Amino acid sequence: MEADLLTMAYPPLLVFAAGLLVLVVPRIAGFTIGTLSLAAVLAISLFVPEGSYLTGTFLGFDVVPFYVDPFSRMIGIGLGFLGICTVVYAYSSEASKTMTAFALVYVSSSIGAAFAGDWLVLLFMWELMAVTSTLLIWHYGGDAVRAGFRYALFHGTGGVLVMLAVAAHYVEVGTFVYGSGGIADGIPALLAVLGMGVNVAFVGFHTWLPDTYPRPHFAASVFLSVYTTKTSAFVLYRAFPEGEGTLFLAYMGGIMAVYGAAFALLQHDMRALLSYHIQAQLGYIIAGIGMTSGLAVAGAMSHLFNNILFKSLLFMAVGVVIYRTGENDLYELGGLWREMPLTAIGFGFGALSITAIPGFNGYVSKGMIFDAADPHYYGEPEFQALYWLLYLGAIGTLLSFIKLGYYVFFHGENDLEVADAKLGQTVAMLGLGGACLLFGVWWQGLAELAPTIHDLGFQYHGEEKHLHPYSVGHLETAGILTAIALVAFPLIRKPLSKLDLGDPAMVVYPVTYYVSRWTMLAVTRTYAAVDAVVVGVVKRSYWVGNNPVLAVDAATRPLPDWLVDNDARRSADGGRPSTIHLRAGIGTTVLMLTVILTVILWLLVS
């Protein structure tokens, strides 16, 4: 059904407007507006009836910019709740107004992609998400600038592939509006899986992730850790609900789970470790999408929702450690639980969730994916190898977070006298941690949110049974995985601390560095040249406007300009110089251009 009132409450527009207001109002008022806009997104996601939508036309094409179904509702709830916590965290972490404006516009594009009901709106939001996340990275300066160029190169390439996929899809089916079958088969599907594979960090396309997320402001990393990758995984499901290539997706997910966990174990940088685990946990989600069964999709969407909560929580906890100690290397820390007990608790909630310990939300959703892959329960025989890949990934995840927690909070003594998390940081962490615990204990609530399988009933072994996450079999599996990790960690701890192996994908794609460098030089030098010309013309015009008599005099003097020092002559004649300030940073310039183009495009939608 269509509801006129929804036009006034289009979620991305609310957050977009809040992002602009942050720039012009006092800091506390701006952050409050940002928080309220995301609270509105949460409320809309909770209370707008399923099936609600908005329609319009854009350049003659039918578009559906806002569509609410069980999938978008679940993602909207997660992104809205996380946004509230993240803005509170950013305020308490001394994030600047400009950085937060970039972040909110970025969040608005992610929410727009989640609620899009057609490929044309999705494509616009996809590209806006890439641009604004790049600006968010660049804003911090330093090493984040070069990483941001590499990031932009990857996401620009992926965006072009998605654009070509959408165009080819339109040629095939004659409409941009989502259909029940997802993206058209053949060339559109191939282009889509490649383009979306960049955003969801397929192995080989993932190097932007650990390269970028450790470099910006630690509060920016919290935003980045969720919105691009989780929204993109959801869009990947929209494209391939049950179409071709899903076996490839299932096994790519399994490989990602192992690859991400393995390289997370080798990291010294805390945010790099967490970045590899974004890839690993996306692996479980993509494996669930690839298996296509009702249980697998419910598990994938539930794990995506849970990942929004616990992954951002982990980046928050690590961010507080960096904020208080100034240290990124986990091996340079230790014993911080004494000085930072609230941060240690926040980290503990996140770690217990991502490692699927009973009582926390990751245990419930990851168990659903395991069951969907296990041929002894619900999965098909073709997923037997996938099951063991996911199993290995789970062991690697446990080892990684035992390592991170041990070296940061428990190992040895630390002479640092540091304060614990600030009030806003604590509220944000405990809010997310409480949600992780809530959906682990009250798993029925998570089941109600999960699309396609509300009662968790399904068929296996030829008879109807009821899945209960706390059955003996599920608890045994969790216990075995935990025991393996606890026994293995003391054996590998010392050798692991001495390993410093690079990601082979960084070797496979060295051209990324050089292309990024050439791109950076080309962009910055072109920008400087255009800037010099434009500023020179404007200043000369300004001088002429203020000194018309001198301008006419100079133009009519018999001596040509190349023989006369015009600047000296004007100064001697008492000309009034230009005092206007014309230059702005490239980030601010791109943001303003983005705002102007967005407004123009919005006005074109009727």
MISE-685142 format. One record per residue (C-alpha): x, y, z. Coordinates in pm, whole numbers, plus 50000, padded with zeros to 5 digits. Example, Ala and Ser with C-alpha at 12.3 -4.5 7.8 and 13.67 -1.06 7.14 Angstrom:
! MISE-685142
512304955050780/513674989450714/
***
This chain:
! MISE-685142
500005000050000/501065035849945/500985061050229/501185098650162/502525105750511/505605085350435/506695111850187/507345135150480/509205108050668/511475093550401/514245079750628/517325088150416/516135124050367/515775129150742/519335117950810/520675137050508/519095169250635/520485162750983/523955158850834/523715193350673/522385209350991/525315195751192/527555219550995/525665251451081/524265247451434/526145245351766/527895212051820/525605197552086/522505208051891/523865192451571/524675159251733/521265159251902/519555164851567/521625136651416/520625113251697/516945122351665/516995116751289/518275081451344/515735075851619/513135084951357/514615058851121/514305033051399/510695043051469/509745042351100/511345008051062/509424994951361/505995009751299/505435015550927/503294986650796/504964960650578/504144965950214/504265003850243/506005020949956/506525053649774/506535055849397/507515082549149/509155088248817/512675099148737/513535109848384/510525089848266/511395057948458/509235043548735/511085043849068/510285031349418/512575050749654/511025036249971/509805000650014/509164982550342/509214944650356/510464920850628/514024923450493/514284961350476/512464964550809/515034942750986/517984961150831/516394995050901/515944986351270/519584975951297/520995006051110/518745030551296/519615017251642/523305015651558/523195051151422/521835064551752/524625047551947/527315057751700/526425094751699/526435094852080/529825077452070/531185102251816/530075131952025/531785118052332/534885109552126/535405145952021/534545139751657/534385172151462/531195186251315/532545182250961/533435145751015/530015138951162/528315156550870/530185133850628/529235103850843/525525112350855/525275118150480/527065084650438/524605068050676/521665083250489/522885067750162/523235033950327/519705035750467/518475047050126/520065016449965/518434993750223/514945008050166/515215011649787/512564993249588/514214995749248/517654992949092/517855029148977/517435043649326/519725016449457/522405026549207/522215063149309/522455054249679/525265029449608/527375056449442/526535082449707/527605057249971/530985053149796/531575090749764/530595100050119/532495071350282/535595082450087/535155117950219/534785104150571/538125086250531/539905115850371/538795139850641/541275125750892/544265133850671/547665117250695/547835080650591/544055080350556/544315101750241/546275076650033/544205047950172/541115068050078/542275070549718/542825033049702/539405028249862/537825051549604/539495032749320/538084999449435/534585012549503/534535033449187/535355002348985/532744981849169/530175009349122/530765010148746/530204972548730/526974975648928/525835003948700/526494982248393/524634953548560/521604975648624/521644988548265/521884953248127/519084942248363/516844969948228/517504958947872/516494923447970/513334930148170/512264965648076/511934979348430/514144990148718/511594980048985/512614949749191/511074916849086/510814884049270/513764869249083/516374895549161/518824906748896/518404892048547/520424860848470/523424860748241/525524892248186/523614913448442/524134887048711/527834883448631/528434920948641/526404924348962/528234897049150/531604912149054/530614947849141/528894938649465/531744915049546/533974945549594/531724960149863/531264927050045/534994919450032/535174887949823/538614872249858/540834890449609/538574921149609/538964927349982/542304945450017/540644979450056/539094967950383/542124961050610/544004988350425/541435015650496/539505009950817/542505012151056/543475047050931/540745073250987/539505087651317/538505058951544/534895071451557/534805071951176/535925035451180/532805026851379/530565041251105/532625025350829/532704991050994/528994985450932/527185006850680/528924998350351/529514961250399/526244951650571/524074971850336/525924956950040/525424921550169/521704928750193/521674942449837/523514911049724/520574890949857/518184913649667/520144905549351/520384867949413/517444856249624/517504822249452/519074827449113/522134815648925/525534814949083/524324808649436/526564778049482/529474800749398/528254825549659/527914798249922/531494786249879/532904821149839/531324828150179/533004797650328/536394807850188/535914843250321/535164829650668/538444810450676/540564836550497/539394865650710/539824846851037/543284834050939/544664868250851/543004884051153/545134860751366/548294874951208/547534911451276/549224934351526/547014964451455/543764960951647/541544977051384/543184956551108/542304925151305/538694936751333/538654945850963/539604910650860/536804898251080/534374919950889/535334898550591/535074866450793/531604874050929/530414885650589/531474851150477/528824835250698/526194859350566/527094853150201/527204815550259/523664817550395/522524837750094/524154812649862/522444782650018/519034799049940/516924777450175/514504794850411/516604786050714/519834797250543/518384831050440/516874836450784/520264828250936/522064851350693/519754880950762/519804874251137/523594872751134/523694904850930/521484921651191/523584908051476/526784918251299/525554954151288/525444952951667/528544933951773/530974945551504/530344982251577/530624974651950/534074959251900/535264989351699/533945011951975/535814993252248/539064992552051/538525029351966/538355038352334/541625019752393/543265039352110/541715071852238/543055066852590/546435051052516/547315063852169/548405028352080/547195007151788/549454976751833/547824950952058/551234936652157/552184970152313/549264968852556/548184946452842/546464946153177/544024973753083/541044957353250/542224972653579/542245008053437/539405004153190/536854979453331/533854994453146/535684992452814/536714956652896/533064947952962/531994963652632/534694944552447/533694912552628/530074915652514/531184920752156/533744892752165/531304867852318/528764877052050/531024874351745/532494841351868/529004826351909/529134818952281/525734807152415/523744835552564/524734860652296/523164868951963/525914855851735/525364821051879/521754820551758/522294833251402/525524814451339/523834782551459/521114787151199/523724789950922/525564759251051/522334739151051/521474750950700/524854738150577/525014705450772/523694676350561/522894657050882/520294682850971/518964704850694/521654711250436/522224694450102/525174670550043/526774696749818/527274718450126/529274693150328/532614709950249/531034743850314/530044732450662/533664724650748/534874757650605/532444775650832/533594753751120/537234763451062/536244799851038/534514797151376/537674783151539/539754811151383/537284836851515/537534823051867/541344822951852/541424858751721/539334873151999/541034852952270/544264868152136/542894903752118/541314902752463/544324885552620/546964909952496/544934941752540/543154935852870/544784907253060/548354898952960/551064913053185/551234946453358/550844980753206/552355012253352/549855034253169/547585054353397/544615059553172/540995068353226/538135045753125/535575053452857/533725086552877/530025087152958/528785088552599/531205061252491/530055039452779/526365044952703/526905036052336/528895004552414/526584991752683/523544999352466/524894977552186/526194951552431/522774949852596/521164943752256/523654915652186/522744899252514/519014905552467/518814887752133/520974859352263/518684852352557/515394863352400/516114845652072/512404844351992/512574882151936/515304877151679/513194849751517/510274873951487/512484898851304/514064872751077/512384871850735/511024839550582/511044818250898/509074832751187/508404800851382/511774784651315/510054752751207/511614732750923/511974697850779/514894674250828/515254636650857/511844633950692/509854647250987/508744680951121/510864693551408/511384726151589/514734743451594/515764754351940/519154771951955/519784758752305/519244722252219/521864697452341/523344693851992/523844731151947/525374735252292/527714706052228/528914721651902/529564754952075/531384737152357/533614717452120/534554748451920/535374768052235/537394739552384/539474735852065/540274773052069/541124773852439/543504744452402/545064757352081/545714793252190/548424785752451/550194764152192/550224790351916/550444822152125/554214827452116/554804816551755/551854838051653/553304869051818/556474865551608/554684861551275/554324891751053/553044877450725/551534900750470/548264894350294/549134877549962/546354897249795/548454928349857/551154911849645/548734900649376/547484936349334/550524959149367/549164978949076/546584992949319/549265013649487/550655028049166/547295034449005/546105051049326/549225072649337/548845083148973/545155089549030/545935110549336/548525131349150/546245135648848/543285146349061/545205169849290/547195186449011/544125190348793/542265204749090/545135228949162/545305240348798/541555245748772/541565263049110/544345286849004/542585296048679/539165300848837/540495320549134/542605342248902/539635350048676/537325357548970/539875379949141/540605398648816/536865403248759/536465414949118/539245440449071/537705453048749/534335456748921/535855477049202/538185497548982/536345503548653/538155536048573/541575520448622/540495490148422/539415511548128/542585532048160/544745500948160/542875486447863/543275518047655/546895526347726/549035523947415/551695501647568/550925464147553/550645444147878/553875425047821/555855457647839/554145471348147/554015458348508/550265461148549/550325451348916/552785479248997/550795504248791/547565495148965/549195498149303/550605532049211/547185542949086/545595533149416/543545503849289/541445485149543/542775449249574/540605418049607/539965407549965/537545379049905/538375343650024/537665318549748/539365286149842/537885256450027/539215221850099/538635194949838/536495174750083/534185204250152/533995211849780/533015176049693/530465175649975/528835207549848/528755194349491/527195162149621/524555181949809/523735203249503/523505172949271/521365154049523/518925183049551/518725185949171/518075148649134/515485149249410/513655177849235/513635157548914/511715129549087/508015136349053/
***
